Amino acid sequence: MAFLDFTHEPDASRFTLRRGDDLVSVLDYRDDGRTVAITRAYTVPTFRGHGYAAELVDRAVAHLEAAGDREVIPVCWYVADWFAAHPARAGILHERRSA
């Protein structure tokens, strides 16, 4: 995989992955101060099929794990599937409490 630049853009509530000057993939989120709800994973169509979205989710989760002050709610189906495929990373997931 070519050099990829991972960026957190808190003012835009997103994480991005770029390859050179090209925006490759975006993760949108909502942060309420305790949890980060990841609402959308998007890869530019010409870059799909190369694992960029998985790489972006991995880097974003690592970023959030390192900060240690938020739990993740995977609203986006792709992110939920990523966590299902990476159960060792599930420690950062927000547990929903039953009423």
NUMI-431868 format. One record per residue (C-alpha): x, y, z. Coordinates in steps of 0.05 Angstrom, whole numbers, padded with zeros to 5 digits, always signed. Layout:
N
XYZ/...
***
This chain:
99
+00000+00000+00000/+00027+00068-00020/+00043+00120+00033/-00022+00142+00065/-00032+00206+00105/-00082+00199+00163/-00113+00263+00189/-00162+00278+00244/-00203+00339+00226/-00243+00354+00290/-00274+00419+00262/-00305+00377+00206/-00320+00317+00253/-00282+00269+00208/-00220+00227+00198/-00189+00225+00129/-00140+00183+00090/-00101+00213+00032/-00054+00183-00018/-00011+00240-00041/-00057+00297-00060/-00117+00250-00068/-00171+00244-00016/-00183+00169-00013/-00229+00155+00045/-00269+00192+00099/-00299+00172+00166/-00352+00219+00192/-00371+00220+00266/-00410+00255+00321/-00375+00267+00387/-00417+00282+00449/-00359+00286+00497/-00365+00215+00522/-00377+00175+00458/-00358+00180+00385/-00414+00155+00339/-00382+00137+00273/-00437+00152+00224/-00407+00141+00156/-00348+00108+00122/-00338+00131+00050/-00285+00114-00001/-00280+00153-00066/-00305+00104-00120/-00240+00103-00160/-00203+00079-00097/-00252+00026-00074/-00230-00046-00067/-00160-00033-00041/-00173-00036+00034/-00170+00039+00046/-00234+00042+00088/-00208-00014+00133/-00142+00022+00141/-00177+00087+00158/-00222+00053+00210/-00160+00019+00240/-00123+00085+00246/-00183+00123+00273/-00196+00069+00326/-00122+00071+00345/-00126+00146+00351/-00187+00141+00397/-00156+00085+00438/-00093+00127+00448/-00135+00186+00472/-00171+00139+00520/-00229+00186+00536/-00284+00164+00487/-00322+00101+00471/-00344+00085+00400/-00414+00073+00375/-00410+00042+00306/-00472+00071+00272/-00444+00057+00203/-00453-00016+00180/-00382-00018+00153/-00352+00003+00220/-00396-00048+00257/-00371-00102+00209/-00299-00080+00220/-00307-00088+00295/-00339-00156+00286/-00278-00177+00245/-00230-00147+00298/-00258-00171+00365/-00193-00154+00401/-00208-00080+00388/-00278-00084+00418/-00256-00057+00485/-00269+00014+00460/-00341+00000+00441/-00397+00033+00480/-00441-00018+00515/-00514-00003+00508/-00552-00011+00573/-00620-00044+00573/-00678-00004+00602/
***
